[in-house]
Amino acid sequence: IMAVNLSANDRHACESYGPALESLVARARGAGVKVFFFLEAVQNREDGIGKAHKVMQEVAGKHRVAISDLDAFIRKNVGVTGFIWWDLHHLTSWGQHLAGDYIWRQIRQAVQPRP
């Protein structure tokens, strides 16, 4: 299983971001690895992250990759569960705990056998 949580560092290079994600998916699948995309959580919504998220969503749709909105999940918890952000892009240890738990639950749900 490969969990892909990218976007913030790629928001200024969206023209190469999509092909890079497609290559990653092809290589992973060629090796028999199931791929999951997670929209990266960022505190600053004004930095162009929306374009990178859109590219990831398009690649996920085109290649039938499971995708989940980690960004929305983290935003829902801001101010509710504790101190989440160190700065505009980096989660605190509590934020990392929330993100890790969310990612684990999404993957576990997707790989569990259906009755």
C-alpha positions as CSV (number, residue, x, y, z in Angstrom):
1,I,0.0,0.0,0.0
2,M,1.3,3.5,-0.9
3,A,-0.3,6.5,0.7
4,V,0.5,9.7,-1.3
5,N,0.1,12.9,0.6
6,L,1.7,15.6,-1.6
7,S,0.7,19.0,-2.9
8,A,2.1,21.9,-1.0
9,N,5.6,21.7,-2.5
10,D,4.2,21.1,-6.0
11,R,1.6,23.9,-6.1
12,H,3.9,26.0,-8.3
13,A,4.6,23.2,-10.8
14,C,1.2,21.8,-11.6
15,E,2.1,21.2,-15.3
16,S,4.6,18.6,-14.2
17,Y,2.8,17.5,-11.0
18,G,0.0,15.6,-12.9
19,P,2.4,13.5,-15.1
20,A,4.6,12.8,-12.0
21,L,1.6,11.5,-10.1
22,E,0.6,9.4,-13.2
23,S,4.1,7.9,-13.3
24,L,4.0,7.1,-9.6
25,V,0.7,5.4,-10.0
26,A,1.9,3.3,-13.0
27,R,5.1,2.3,-11.3
28,A,3.3,1.3,-8.1
29,R,0.6,-0.7,-9.8
30,G,3.3,-2.3,-12.0
31,A,4.8,-3.6,-8.7
32,G,1.4,-4.7,-7.4
33,V,1.1,-1.8,-4.9
34,K,-2.3,-0.3,-4.2
35,V,-2.2,3.5,-4.2
36,F,-4.2,6.0,-2.1
37,F,-4.2,9.7,-2.6
38,F,-4.7,12.1,0.3
39,L,-5.3,15.8,-0.3
40,E,-2.5,17.5,1.8
41,A,-3.6,19.6,4.7
42,V,-2.3,23.1,4.8
43,Q,-3.3,26.1,7.0
44,N,-2.9,28.8,4.4
45,R,-5.5,28.5,1.7
46,E,-4.2,31.5,-0.3
47,D,-1.0,29.8,-1.4
48,G,-2.4,28.0,-4.5
49,I,-2.8,24.6,-2.9
50,G,-6.3,24.3,-4.6
51,K,-4.7,23.9,-8.0
52,A,-2.5,21.1,-6.8
53,H,-5.4,19.4,-5.1
54,K,-7.4,19.7,-8.3
55,V,-4.6,18.0,-10.3
56,M,-4.5,15.2,-7.8
57,Q,-8.2,14.8,-8.0
58,E,-8.1,14.7,-11.8
59,V,-5.3,12.0,-11.8
60,A,-7.3,10.0,-9.2
61,G,-10.4,10.1,-11.3
62,K,-8.6,9.3,-14.5
63,H,-6.7,6.3,-13.0
64,R,-9.3,5.2,-10.5
65,V,-7.1,5.9,-7.5
66,A,-8.8,6.1,-4.1
67,I,-8.7,9.7,-2.8
68,S,-9.6,11.2,0.5
69,D,-9.6,14.8,1.7
70,L,-7.2,15.0,4.6
71,D,-7.2,18.8,4.3
72,A,-11.0,19.0,5.1
73,F,-10.6,16.5,8.0
74,I,-7.8,18.5,9.6
75,R,-9.7,21.8,9.0
76,K,-12.7,20.4,10.8
77,N,-10.6,19.8,13.9
78,V,-8.8,23.2,14.1
79,G,-9.7,24.8,17.4
80,V,-11.7,21.8,18.5
81,T,-9.2,19.2,19.5
82,G,-6.0,21.1,20.3
83,F,-3.0,22.8,18.8
84,I,-2.6,21.4,15.2
85,W,-0.2,23.7,13.3
86,W,3.4,24.8,13.8
87,D,3.2,27.1,10.8
88,L,1.4,27.3,7.5
89,H,2.3,23.8,6.3
90,H,3.6,21.8,9.2
91,L,1.5,19.9,11.7
92,T,2.3,19.6,15.4
93,S,2.7,16.2,16.9
94,W,-1.0,16.3,17.7
95,G,-1.8,17.3,14.1
96,Q,0.4,14.4,12.9
97,H,-1.5,12.1,15.2
98,L,-4.8,13.2,13.8
99,A,-3.6,12.9,10.3
100,G,-2.0,9.5,10.8
101,D,-5.2,8.1,12.5
102,Y,-7.3,9.5,9.7
103,I,-5.1,8.0,7.0
104,W,-5.0,4.6,8.8
105,R,-8.8,4.5,9.1
106,Q,-9.3,5.4,5.4
107,I,-6.8,2.7,4.3
108,R,-8.2,0.1,6.7
109,Q,-11.7,0.7,5.5
110,A,-10.7,0.4,1.9
111,V,-8.8,-2.9,2.2
112,Q,-11.1,-4.7,4.5
113,P,-12.9,-7.6,2.8
114,R,-16.6,-6.9,2.1
115,P,-19.1,-9.4,3.5
